[in-house]
Amino acid sequence: MTSKMHRRNFVKSSLGMLAVGQAARPPQPQNGAVRGNFFPGFKPMRINTSGATINAVVGGSGPPVLLLHGYPQTHVMWHKVAPGLAERFTVVAADLRGYGDSSKPTDGPNHANYSKRAMAKDQMEVMTHLGFEKFAVVGHDKGSGVASRISLDFPEKVTKLAVFDTLPSPVLTYRNLTKEWATGVYHWFFLVQPSPLPETMIANSVEFYLRSRFERSPGAITPEAFAEYLRCFRDPATIHATCEDYRASAGIDLEIDEADWNKKIACPVLSLWAERGNRPPAFRNAIDFWKQKAVQAKGRALASGHFMAEEVPQEVLAELRSFLSAS
């Protein structure tokens, strides 16, 4: 059975299963509108790129900065940081393809439509559509992979790159796995299993699964933000697309990164990582790896867990303001 057929059958079956609990769910926003005023003064936008329709908010004034979220979140993960950043910069916070209220393209051969290269092209086209020929980009988790790929594929576009709690490539991850690390990031290996296995298991109890992703960050994720993540994740198409993101990371992304292994990121890089992050001792200083991949890189650990922008937003904001403002 093809992946397209898997996806169609999964969506049909999951919609029926989720309908059982529909009466207990809060009313859903119309037309993909975000519940709550997470970004006061920002303008919501939907931008058609050559490969997807990207959901985003835009606000502030000054040099442009693109914010990209990680798994299993949406652009809402920046709601504690973006308003302060918008006092000095024009901030664009976008949903990656497959996430949030962005569109969910078909898988493509070898999961190519969820490669970081495809996602990077989306976001570059978003910024071009908004009139920004050059911009800074900030990524967390999966968003860091997309941000790095923008910097490599479109070096003339990116002025600065900030990456949160991640390594330069999944190549490093898979080359250096330990039992302890693999245990802590089990979801990497769960989500890459062939469809519809992980999709079906997640859909069986979406809220339970989603809460498990945030259990190491007690109190950091506001009830309003969690409700928004849950709204988006209850869509079976989102569950499938986000699994495709991980399948791409374990396949085509490795091929692309290996081919570009000697290519360096030309713009200045800031790497921030979590002191309480789930990394083996050899990887605790993430900057050591970014210095190998970038012409110019600096960084430090923050007293935080993985979801840094929601756990220590003031520290993140201060770091970004300093880095993005420096000449």
TIGURO-640817 format. One line per 10 residues: number of its first residue (from 1); for each residue x, z, y of N, C-alpha, C. Coordinates in Angstrom, 2 decimals. Layout:
<pts>
NUM) X:Z:Y:X:Z:Y:X:Z:Y; ...
</pts>
This chain:
<pts>
1) 0.85:0.00:-1.20:0.00:0.00:0.00:0.88:0.00:1.24; 0.58:-0.81:2.22:1.38:-0.89:3.42:1.18:0.34:4.28; 2.13:0.56:5.22:2.01:1.71:6.11:0.78:1.58:6.99; 0.42:0.31:7.33:-0.77:0.10:8.16:-2.02:0.55:7.42; -2.09:0.24:6.12:-3.24:0.67:5.32:-3.24:2.17:5.15; -2.06:2.76:4.93:-1.96:4.22:4.84:-2.54:4.86:6.09; -2.13:4.32:7.22:-2.55:4.91:8.49:-4.06:4.81:8.66; -4.63:3.62:8.33:-6.07:3.42:8.48:-6.83:4.40:7.61; -6.40:4.54:6.36:-7.10:5.45:5.44:-6.96:6.89:5.88; -5.75:7.26:6.37:-5.54:8.63:6.83:-6.44:8.96:8.01
11) -6.49:8.03:8.99:-7.30:8.28:10.17:-8.76:8.45:9.79; -9.25:7.57:8.90:-10.65:7.68:8.49:-10.94:9.00:7.81; -10.09:9.37:6.86:-10.34:10.60:6.11:-10.18:11.83:7.00; -9.20:11.81:7.89:-8.96:12.96:8.75:-10.06:13.15:9.77; -10.57:12.05:10.29:-11.67:12.17:11.24:-12.87:12.84:10.58; -13.13:12.47:9.33:-14.24:13.10:8.62:-14.00:14.56:8.39; -12.77:14.93:8.04:-12.44:16.33:7.77:-12.51:17.16:9.05; -11.96:16.61:10.13:-11.95:17.37:11.38:-13.34:17.52:11.96; -14.24:16.60:11.63:-15.60:16.68:12.15:-16.32:17.93:11.68; -15.88:18.46:10.52:-16.50:19.67:10.00:-16.41:20.81:10.99
21) -15.26:20.91:11.66:-15.06:22.00:12.61:-15.33:21.61:14.05; -15.94:20.44:14.27:-16.12:19.95:15.63:-16.96:20.89:16.48; -17.98:21.50:15.90:-18.87:22.34:16.71:-18.15:23.55:17.28; -17.09:23.98:16.59:-16.37:25.18:17.04:-15.31:24.85:18.09; -15.07:23.56:18.33:-14.04:23.17:19.27:-14.57:23.16:20.69; -13.72:23.46:21.67:-14.15:23.38:23.07:-14.41:21.94:23.45; -15.23:21.69:24.48:-15.50:20.33:24.91:-14.20:19.59:25.22; -14.13:18.33:24.81:-12.93:17.55:25.03:-13.00:16.79:26.35; -11.88:16.65:27.05:-11.87:15.90:28.29:-12.25:14.45:28.04; -12.85:13.81:29.02:-13.21:12.41:28.91:-12.04:11.54:29.35
31) -11.90:10.39:28.69:-10.89:9.40:29.05:-9.47:9.97:29.05; -9.22:10.92:28.14:-7.86:11.45:28.00:-7.42:12.35:29.13; -8.37:12.85:29.92:-7.99:13.69:31.05:-7.47:15.03:30.59; -6.40:15.50:31.22:-5.81:16.79:30.88:-6.70:17.90:31.40; -6.95:18.90:30.55:-7.69:20.08:31.00:-6.79:20.93:31.87; -7.32:21.45:32.97:-6.54:22.36:33.79:-5.68:21.64:34.82; -5.35:22.35:35.85:-4.55:21.79:36.93:-3.09:22.19:36.75; -2.42:21.55:35.81:-1.04:21.90:35.49:-0.06:21.43:36.58; -0.42:20.35:37.26:0.48:19.74:38.23:-0.24:19.53:39.56; -0.45:20.61:40.31:-1.19:20.48:41.58:-0.50:19.51:42.53
41) -1.30:18.58:43.08:-0.77:17.61:44.01:-0.19:16.36:43.35; -0.08:16.36:42.03:0.44:15.19:41.32:-0.69:14.20:41.06; -0.34:12.94:40.96:-1.31:11.89:40.69:-1.24:11.46:39.23; -2.35:11.52:38.48:-2.32:11.03:37.10:-2.31:9.51:37.07; -1.59:8.94:36.11:-1.47:7.49:36.01:-1.44:7.06:34.56; -1.91:5.85:34.29:-1.74:5.19:33.00:-1.09:3.85:33.27; 0.08:3.64:32.69:0.89:2.47:33.01:1.10:1.63:31.76; 0.74:0.36:31.82:0.93:-0.55:30.71:2.36:-1.07:30.70; 3.06:-0.86:29.60:4.39:-1.43:29.41:4.26:-2.58:28.41; 5.37:-3.19:28.07:5.33:-4.33:27.14:4.99:-3.90:25.72
51) 5.10:-2.57:25.44:4.85:-2.13:24.07:3.83:-1.03:23.92; 3.38:-0.42:25.02:2.48:0.72:24.92:1.83:0.98:26.28; 0.86:1.89:26.28:0.29:2.39:27.52:0.73:3.84:27.66; 1.41:4.13:28.76:2.03:5.44:28.94:1.23:6.27:29.93; 0.92:7.49:29.52:0.22:8.46:30.35:1.26:9.29:31.11; 1.05:9.49:32.41:2.03:10.20:33.21:1.37:10.84:34.42; 2.11:11.75:35.06:1.75:12.27:36.37:2.94:12.07:37.29; 2.65:11.83:38.58:3.69:11.57:39.56:3.43:12.43:40.79; 4.49:13.09:41.30:4.32:13.92:42.48:5.62:14.18:43.18; 5.53:14.67:44.41:6.70:15.03:45.18:7.25:13.88:45.99
61) 8.43:14.10:46.57:9.12:13.07:47.34:10.61:13.30:47.25; 11.36:12.22:47.41:12.80:12.30:47.28:13.29:11.42:46.14; 14.53:11.59:45.72:15.08:10.78:44.63:14.24:10.93:43.36; 14.03:9.83:42.61:13.16:9.89:41.43:13.82:10.54:40.22; 13.01:11.34:39.51:13.44:12.02:38.29:12.35:11.83:37.23; 12.74:11.37:36.06:11.82:11.19:34.94:11.99:12.36:33.97; 10.89:13.04:33.63:10.90:14.16:32.69:10.25:13.74:31.38; 10.96:13.96:30.27:10.47:13.57:28.95:10.43:14.79:28.03; 9.31:14.97:27.37:9.05:16.15:26.54:9.57:15.98:25.12; 9.44:17.05:24.33:9.82:17.01:22.92:8.62:17.23:22.01
71) 8.91:17.42:20.74:7.90:17.66:19.70:7.58:19.15:19.65; 6.33:19.54:19.48:5.10:18.74:19.34:4.30:18.76:20.63; 4.95:18.56:21.74:4.33:18.78:23.04:3.94:17.49:23.74; 3.64:17.62:25.02:3.31:16.49:25.88:4.02:16.73:27.21; 3.73:15.90:28.20:4.32:16.10:29.52:3.97:17.46:30.12; 2.92:18.12:29.59:2.50:19.43:30.09:3.60:20.48:29.92; 4.56:20.26:29.02:5.63:21.24:28.83:6.43:21.48:30.12; 6.33:20.57:31.09:7.08:20.70:32.34:6.27:21.39:33.43; 5.09:21.95:33.10:4.21:22.43:34.16:4.76:23.62:34.93; 5.72:24.37:34.37:6.32:25.49:35.09:7.53:25.07:35.92
81) 8.01:23.85:35.72:9.23:23.37:36.37:8.94:22.27:37.38; 8.05:21.34:37.03:7.84:20.14:37.84:7.41:20.42:39.28; 6.48:21.36:39.53:6.09:21.59:40.93:7.25:22.01:41.81; 8.12:22.88:41.33:9.29:23.29:42.10:10.27:22.14:42.28; 10.43:21.32:41.25:11.33:20.18:41.34:10.80:19.15:42.34; 9.47:19.05:42.43:8.84:18.07:43.33:9.04:18.42:44.80; 9.51:19.61:45.11:9.80:19.96:46.50:10.99:19.17:47.04; 11.83:18.66:46.12:13.03:17.93:46.54:13.13:16.53:45.93; 12.32:16.27:44.91:12.44:15.00:44.18:11.05:14.40:43.93; 11.03:13.09:43.70:9.82:12.46:43.19:9.85:12.61:41.67
91) 8.90:13.34:41.14:8.91:13.70:39.73:7.88:12.87:38.96; 8.34:12.26:37.89:7.47:11.54:36.96:7.56:12.26:35.61; 6.46:12.84:35.16:6.41:13.49:33.84:5.51:12.65:32.96; 6.05:12.14:31.86:5.33:11.16:31.05:5.20:11.61:29.61; 4.11:11.16:28.96:3.97:11.31:27.52:4.72:10.17:26.84; 5.53:10.50:25.84:6.14:9.46:25.02:5.06:8.68:24.27; 5.36:7.45:23.92:4.41:6.73:23.07:4.17:7.52:21.79; 2.92:7.56:21.35:2.56:8.31:20.15:2.18:9.75:20.42; 2.48:10.25:21.61:2.22:11.64:21.97:1.18:11.73:23.09; 0.54:12.90:23.17:-0.36:13.16:24.28:-1.42:12.08:24.41
101) -1.59:11.57:25.63:-2.58:10.55:25.89:-1.96:9.17:26.06; -0.69:9.01:25.69:-0.12:7.67:25.61:-0.65:6.98:24.36; -0.54:5.66:24.33:-1.09:4.91:23.19:-0.23:5.12:21.94; -0.81:4.76:20.81:-0.16:4.94:19.51:-0.02:3.57:18.83; 1.08:2.85:19.11:1.27:1.53:18.49:1.37:1.62:16.97; 1.17:0.50:16.30:1.38:0.45:14.86:2.84:0.75:14.54; 3.12:1.07:13.29:4.44:1.57:12.92:5.57:0.57:13.14; 5.34:-0.69:12.75:6.38:-1.69:12.80:7.29:-1.60:11.59; 8.07:-2.65:11.32:8.99:-2.62:10.18:10.04:-1.54:10.34; 10.27:-0.78:9.28:11.27:0.30:9.29:11.00:1.30:10.42
111) 9.71:1.49:10.75:9.29:2.45:11.78:9.86:2.11:13.16; 10.14:0.82:13.38:10.83:0.38:14.61:10.05:0.68:15.87; 8.73:0.69:15.79:7.95:0.93:17.01:8.00:2.37:17.48; 8.62:3.24:16.67:8.83:4.62:17.09:10.32:4.96:17.16; 11.15:3.93:17.24:12.57:4.15:17.47:12.77:4.65:18.89; 13.88:5.33:19.12:14.18:5.79:20.48:14.40:4.60:21.39; 14.85:3.49:20.84:15.04:2.28:21.66:13.70:1.78:22.19; 12.67:1.75:21.34:11.35:1.30:21.78:10.77:2.28:22.81; 10.93:3.59:22.55:10.43:4.59:23.48:11.17:4.53:24.81; 12.47:4.28:24.76:13.27:4.19:25.97:12.82:3.01:26.83
121) 12.53:1.90:26.19:12.07:0.72:26.95:10.76:1.02:27.66; 9.85:1.72:26.98:8.59:2.14:27.64:8.88:2.84:28.96; 9.72:3.86:28.88:9.93:4.73:30.03:10.71:4.03:31.14; 11.64:3.16:30.77:12.32:2.36:31.79:11.32:1.48:32.52; 10.38:0.88:31.77:9.38:0.01:32.39:8.40:0.80:33.25; 8.11:2.05:32.87:7.28:2.91:33.71:7.94:3.11:35.07; 9.23:3.44:35.06:9.92:3.70:36.32:10.05:2.42:37.15; 10.27:1.29:36.51:10.32:0.02:37.23:8.97:-0.29:37.85; 7.90:-0.05:37.09:6.53:-0.27:37.61:6.28:0.57:38.85; 6.82:1.78:38.88:6.62:2.67:40.02:7.55:2.34:41.19
131) 8.42:1.35:41.00:9.29:0.90:42.08:10.65:1.57:42.12; 11.03:2.27:41.04:12.32:2.97:41.00:13.32:2.15:40.19; 14.25:1.53:40.87:15.26:0.72:40.19:16.36:1.60:39.60; 16.57:2.77:40.20:17.53:3.75:39.67:16.86:5.12:39.68; 17.18:5.95:38.69:16.53:7.25:38.59:17.33:8.17:37.68; 17.10:9.46:37.84:17.65:10.46:36.91:16.64:10.68:35.80; 17.11:11.10:34.64:16.21:11.36:33.53:16.58:12.67:32.85; 15.55:13.45:32.53:15.70:14.76:31.91:14.90:14.76:30.62; 15.51:15.16:29.52:14.79:15.16:28.25:14.99:16.45:27.47; 13.93:16.87:26.81:14.00:18.04:25.93:13.73:17.58:24.50
141) 14.56:18.06:23.53:14.27:17.82:22.12:14.18:16.30:21.88; 13.07:15.81:21.35:12.92:14.38:21.10:13.06:13.57:22.38; 12.60:14.14:23.50:12.75:13.46:24.77:14.19:13.26:25.17; 15.09:14.15:24.70:16.51:13.97:24.98:17.05:12.73:24.28; 16.57:12.49:23.06:17.00:11.29:22.35:16.57:10.03:23.08; 15.34:10.04:23.61:14.85:8.90:24.38:15.64:8.76:25.68; 15.87:9.89:26.36:16.63:9.86:27.61:18.05:9.33:27.39; 18.69:9.75:26.32:20.04:9.28:26.01:20.04:7.78:25.74; 19.02:7.32:25.03:18.93:5.90:24.72:18.68:5.07:25.98; 17.89:5.59:26.93:17.74:4.89:28.21:19.11:4.75:28.88
151) 19.90:5.82:28.85:21.21:5.82:29.49:22.16:4.81:28.84; 22.02:4.62:27.53:22.89:3.69:26.82:22.40:2.25:26.92; 21.09:2.05:26.84:20.55:0.69:26.86:20.39:0.13:28.27; 20.19:1.01:29.24:19.99:0.58:30.63:20.89:1.39:31.57; 22.21:1.31:31.37:23.12:2.16:32.15:23.05:1.92:33.65; 22.63:0.72:34.05:22.53:0.42:35.47:21.35:1.12:36.12; 20.43:1.66:35.31:19.22:2.31:35.82:19.39:3.82:36.04; 20.21:4.46:35.23:20.23:5.93:35.18:21.37:6.50:36.01; 21.00:7.35:36.97:22.00:7.98:37.86:22.57:9.26:37.27; 21.70:10.03:36.57:22.12:11.29:35.94:21.24:11.55:34.72
161) 21.81:12.28:33.76:21.10:12.60:32.52:21.22:14.08:32.24; 20.08:14.76:32.04:20.07:16.16:31.62:19.38:16.25:30.27; 19.99:16.97:29.34:19.47:17.05:27.97:19.36:18.52:27.57; 18.24:18.87:26.94:17.96:20.27:26.61:17.93:20.50:25.10; 18.79:21.41:24.65:18.80:21.93:23.28:18.80:20.82:22.23; 19.76:19.93:22.37:19.86:18.83:21.42:21.30:18.34:21.35; 21.60:17.57:20.31:22.90:16.94:20.15:22.78:15.46:20.51; 23.89:14.78:20.72:23.83:13.40:21.19:23.15:12.42:20.24; 23.10:12.73:18.95:22.53:11.76:18.00:22.13:12.47:16.72; 21.05:11.98:16.04:20.73:12.52:14.72:21.83:12.26:13.70
171) 22.72:11.32:14.00:23.86:11.08:13.12:24.64:12.38:12.92; 24.88:13.12:14.00:25.62:14.38:13.90:24.86:15.41:13.08; 23.55:15.41:13.25:22.72:16.36:12.51:22.84:16.12:11.01; 22.63:14.89:10.60:22.62:14.60:9.17:24.01:14.67:8.55; 25.04:14.47:9.35:26.40:14.57:8.82:26.84:16.01:8.61; 26.21:16.95:9.31:26.72:18.31:9.34:25.70:19.37:8.90; 24.73:18.97:8.13:23.70:19.92:7.71:24.26:21.01:6.81; 23.76:22.21:7.01:24.02:23.32:6.11:22.69:23.79:5.54; 22.75:24.59:4.50:21.52:25.11:3.90:20.71:25.90:4.92; 21.41:26.76:5.70:20.72:27.61:6.67:20.06:26.77:7.77
181) 20.79:25.77:8.24:20.25:24.94:9.31:19.06:24.12:8.80; 19.21:23.54:7.62:18.12:22.74:7.06:16.87:23.59:6.82; 17.07:24.85:6.44:15.93:25.75:6.25:15.21:25.98:7.57; 15.97:26.16:8.64:15.36:26.42:9.94:14.66:25.22:10.53; 15.12:24.03:10.20:14.51:22.81:10.74:13.86:22.01:9.60; 13.19:22.73:8.74:12.56:22.09:7.58:11.63:20.96:7.96; 11.01:21.07:9.17:10.01:20.07:9.55:10.63:18.69:9.69; 11.94:18.59:9.98:12.57:17.28:10.03:12.38:16.54:8.70; 12.50:17.27:7.61:12.44:16.65:6.28:11.01:16.56:5.76; 10.16:17.45:6.23:8.74:17.40:5.90:8.08:16.19:6.56
191) 8.35:15.97:7.84:7.66:14.92:8.59:8.11:13.52:8.20; 9.29:13.37:7.60:9.76:12.04:7.22:9.23:11.59:5.87; 8.51:12.45:5.16:7.96:12.06:3.87:6.96:10.92:4.07; 6.81:10.06:3.06:5.94:8.89:3.22:4.51:9.27:3.59; 3.94:8.48:4.46:2.52:8.65:4.82:1.65:8.40:3.59; 0.57:9.18:3.42:-0.01:10.14:4.35:0.22:11.61:3.96; 1.32:11.92:3.27:1.53:13.30:2.81:1.60:14.30:3.96; 2.57:14.21:4.88:2.60:15.23:5.93:1.39:15.17:6.84; 0.89:13.96:7.11:-0.28:13.81:7.96:-1.48:14.57:7.39; -1.69:14.44:6.10:-2.83:15.09:5.46:-2.69:16.61:5.49
201) -1.48:17.09:5.23:-1.27:18.54:5.20:-1.42:19.15:6.59; -0.89:18.49:7.61:-1.03:19.01:8.98:-2.49:19.00:9.40; -3.20:17.92:9.13:-4.59:17.80:9.54:-5.48:18.84:8.88; -5.05:19.35:7.74:-5.85:20.36:7.05:-5.99:21.64:7.86; -4.98:21.96:8.71:-5.06:23.14:9.56:-4.17:22.91:10.78; -4.65:22.10:11.70:-3.84:21.68:12.84:-3.40:22.86:13.69; -4.33:23.76:13.99:-3.99:24.88:14.87:-2.96:25.79:14.22; -3.10:26.07:12.95:-2.14:26.92:12.24:-0.75:26.27:12.29; -0.68:24.97:12.01:0.60:24.28:12.02:1.22:24.31:13.41; 0.42:24.01:14.43:0.95:23.95:15.78:1.46:25.32:16.23
211) 0.71:26.37:15.92:1.17:27.72:16.28:2.49:28.06:15.60; 2.70:27.57:14.40:3.94:27.85:13.68:5.15:27.26:14.39; 4.95:26.19:15.13:6.07:25.56:15.83:6.54:26.43:17.01; 5.65:27.28:17.53:5.97:28.07:18.71:6.20:29.56:18.40; 6.24:29.93:17.13:6.25:31.35:16.78:7.53:32.05:17.22; 8.60:31.32:17.46:9.85:31.94:17.92:9.90:32.08:19.44; 8.83:31.67:20.11:8.79:31.75:21.58:7.54:32.52:22.02; 7.39:33.78:21.58:6.17:34.52:21.89:5.96:34.70:23.39; 4.75:34.36:23.83:4.39:34.54:25.22:4.82:33.43:26.15; 5.66:32.51:25.69:6.17:31.47:26.59:5.16:30.35:26.80
221) 4.43:30.03:25.74:3.45:28.95:25.83:2.13:29.55:26.31; 1.69:29.19:27.48:0.45:29.76:28.01:-0.74:29.31:27.17; -1.81:30.10:27.15:-3.01:29.68:26.41:-3.52:28.32:26.86; -3.42:28.04:28.15:-3.90:26.76:28.67:-3.02:25.61:28.16; -1.71:25.81:28.15:-0.82:24.76:27.65:-1.02:24.55:26.16; -1.16:25.66:25.41:-1.38:25.50:23.97:-2.68:24.74:23.70; -3.72:25.06:24.46:-5.00:24.36:24.27:-4.83:22.87:24.51; -3.99:22.50:25.46:-3.76:21.08:25.74:-2.96:20.43:24.62; -1.92:21.11:24.13:-1.17:20.56:23.00:-2.08:20.39:21.79; -2.96:21.37:21.58:-3.86:21.32:20.44:-4.86:20.19:20.59
231) -5.40:20.00:21.78:-6.33:18.90:22.01:-5.71:17.57:21.58; -4.47:17.36:22.00:-3.81:16.10:21.69:-3.46:16.00:20.21; -3.04:17.12:19.62:-2.58:17.09:18.23:-3.74:17.00:17.25; -4.94:17.27:17.71:-6.08:17.14:16.81:-6.45:15.68:16.54; -5.86:14.79:17.27:-6.08:13.37:17.05:-5.24:12.92:15.85; -5.86:12.46:14.77:-5.08:12.04:13.60:-4.05:10.96:13.94; -4.35:10.12:14.92:-3.38:9.09:15.31:-2.12:9.71:15.90; -2.27:10.83:16.60:-1.11:11.54:17.14:-0.28:12.15:16.02; -0.95:12.76:15.06:-0.21:13.33:13.92:0.61:12.26:13.24; -0.02:11.11:12.98:0.70:10.03:12.30:1.86:9.51:13.16
241) 1.60:9.27:14.44:2.63:8.71:15.32:3.83:9.64:15.44; 3.57:10.94:15.52:4.69:11.88:15.65:5.49:11.97:14.35; 4.82:11.80:13.21:5.57:11.68:11.95:6.44:10.42:11.98; 5.89:9.34:12.51:6.66:8.09:12.62:7.90:8.28:13.49; 7.79:9.09:14.52:8.94:9.40:15.36:10.06:9.99:14.52; 9.73:10.94:13.65:10.75:11.55:12.79:11.24:10.58:11.72; 10.35:9.75:11.20:10.79:8.75:10.21:11.78:7.78:10.84; 11.52:7.40:12.08:12.45:6.52:12.79:13.80:7.22:12.98; 13.78:8.52:13.31:15.02:9.26:13.53:15.88:9.33:12.28; 15.24:9.31:11.13:15.97:9.39:9.86:16.32:8.02:9.31
251) 15.97:6.96:10.05:16.21:5.60:9.56:16.79:4.70:10.62; 15.92:3.99:11.31:16.38:2.97:12.26:17.19:3.55:13.40; 16.86:4.77:13.84:17.65:5.39:14.91:19.09:5.64:14.47; 19.28:6.00:13.23:20.63:6.20:12.72:21.41:4.89:12.75; 20.75:3.81:12.37:21.41:2.49:12.37:21.80:2.09:13.79; 20.91:2.29:14.73:21.19:1.93:16.12:22.31:2.79:16.69; 22.26:4.10:16.42:23.29:5.00:16.94:24.66:4.73:16.32; 24.68:4.42:15.03:25.95:4.09:14.38:26.56:2.84:15.01; 25.71:1.85:15.30:26.20:0.61:15.91:26.76:0.85:17.31; 26.22:1.86:18.01:26.64:2.16:19.38:27.58:3.37:19.45
261) 28.15:3.77:18.34:28.85:5.04:18.28:29.98:5.14:19.30; 30.65:4.05:19.58:31.78:4.08:20.51:31.37:3.81:21.95; 30.08:3.59:22.18:29.60:3.37:23.55:29.37:4.72:24.21; 29.90:4.90:25.41:29.77:6.18:26.09:28.71:6.12:27.19; 28.05:7.25:27.41:27.10:7.38:28.51:27.90:7.41:29.81; 27.57:6.51:30.72:28.39:6.34:31.92:28.06:7.33:33.03; 26.81:7.80:33.09:26.42:8.68:34.19:26.78:10.13:33.88; 26.80:11.00:34.90:27.05:12.43:34.65:25.97:13.03:33.75; 26.38:13.93:32.86:25.47:14.56:31.90:25.49:16.07:32.06; 24.30:16.68:32.05:24.15:18.13:31.98:23.50:18.48:30.65
271) 24.17:19.32:29.86:23.62:19.78:28.59:23.32:21.27:28.68; 22.07:21.63:28.45:21.66:23.03:28.39:21.14:23.30:26.98; 21.55:24.40:26.41:21.08:24.72:25.06:20.70:26.19:24.97; 19.94:26.52:23.95:19.35:27.84:23.81:20.28:28.78:23.05; 20.52:29.96:23.63:21.32:30.96:22.92:20.66:31.37:21.62; 19.32:31.39:21.62:18.58:31.78:20.42:18.10:30.54:19.64; 18.74:29.43:19.88:18.36:28.21:19.17:18.79:28.28:17.72; 18.19:27.44:16.92:18.46:27.43:15.49:19.56:26.42:15.18; 20.81:26.81:15.47:21.93:25.92:15.21:23.03:26.69:14.48; 23.77:26.03:13.60:24.88:26.70:12.93:25.99:27.01:13.93
281) 26.87:27.95:13.61:27.92:28.37:14.56:28.73:27.21:15.14; 29.03:26.20:14.33:29.86:25.09:14.80:29.18:24.27:15.88; 27.86:24.41:16.01:27.11:23.62:16.98:26.60:24.45:18.15; 27.04:25.70:18.26:26.51:26.55:19.31:26.93:26.06:20.70; 28.09:25.44:20.81:28.52:24.86:22.08:28.20:23.37:22.07; 26.97:23.05:22.41:26.53:21.65:22.37:27.34:20.76:23.30; 27.88:21.35:24.38:28.62:20.55:25.35:29.84:19.88:24.72; 30.42:20.50:23.70:31.58:19.90:23.04:31.24:18.53:22.49; 30.03:18.37:22.01:29.62:17.09:21.43:29.23:16.09:22.51; 28.60:16.59:23.59:28.25:15.69:24.68:29.49:15.18:25.40
291) 30.54:15.96:25.45:31.78:15.50:26.07:32.41:14.36:25.28; 32.14:14.32:23.99:32.63:13.21:23.18:31.82:11.93:23.42; 30.57:12.11:23.84:29.67:10.97:23.95:29.54:10.46:25.38; 29.93:11.27:26.36:29.73:10.90:27.77:31.07:10.87:28.51; 31.13:10.03:29.53:32.31:9.96:30.37:32.51:11.26:31.13; 31.39:11.87:31.55:31.45:13.12:32.33:30.31:14.02:31.89; 30.61:15.22:31.40:29.56:16.12:30.92:29.92:17.57:31.19; 28.90:18.36:31.50:29.06:19.80:31.66:27.81:20.46:31.11; 27.88:21.79:30.91:26.69:22.47:30.42:26.96:23.91:30.04; 25.87:24.58:29.65:26.00:25.98:29.24:24.75:26.39:28.46
301) 24.85:27.53:27.82:23.71:28.10:27.11:22.85:28.91:28.07; 21.54:28.91:27.82:20.61:29.75:28.55:20.07:30.82:27.60; 19.75:31.99:28.15:19.21:33.09:27.35:17.76:32.78:27.00; 17.59:31.94:26.00:16.27:31.41:25.70:16.22:30.96:24.25; 14.98:30.71:23.79:14.77:29.99:22.55:14.66:28.51:22.86; 14.15:27.76:21.90:14.16:26.30:21.98:13.34:25.74:23.14; 12.20:26.35:23.46:11.29:25.79:24.46:11.66:26.32:25.85; 12.80:25.89:26.31:13.46:26.47:27.48:12.65:26.32:28.77; 12.04:25.17:28.97:11.30:24.93:30.21:10.08:25.84:30.34; 9.61:26.39:29.23:8.47:27.30:29.26:8.90:28.75:29.08
311) 10.07:28.98:28.51:10.56:30.34:28.31:11.31:30.86:29.53; 12.18:30.04:30.10:12.98:30.45:31.27:12.90:29.37:32.35; 11.70:29.11:32.86:11.53:27.99:33.79:12.33:28.10:35.08; 12.50:29.32:35.61:13.24:29.45:36.86:14.72:29.12:36.67; 15.29:29.52:35.52:16.67:29.16:35.24:16.82:27.65:35.05; 15.87:27.05:34.35:15.89:25.60:34.15:15.78:24.88:35.49; 14.85:25.32:36.33:14.66:24.70:37.64:15.94:24.81:38.47; 16.57:25.98:38.49:17.79:26.16:39.28:18.91:25.23:38.79; 19.05:25.11:37.46:20.08:24.24:36.90:19.81:22.78:37.27; 18.56:22.36:37.18:18.24:20.97:37.49:18.41:20.67:38.97
321) 17.96:21.58:39.81:18.14:21.36:41.26:19.61:21.20:41.61; 20.45:22.06:41.07:21.87:22.01:41.37:22.50:20.71:40.85; 22.19:20.36:39.63:22.78:19.17:39.01:22.30:17.89:39.69; 21.00:17.80:39.93:20.45:16.56:40.47:20.79:16.38:41.94; 21.07:17.46:42.66:21.38:17.38:44.08:22.86:17.12:44.34; 23.71:17.41:43.37:25.15:17.27:43.55:25.53:15.80:43.73; 26.49:15.56:44.60:26.94:14.19:44.84:27.95:13.77:43.76
</pts>
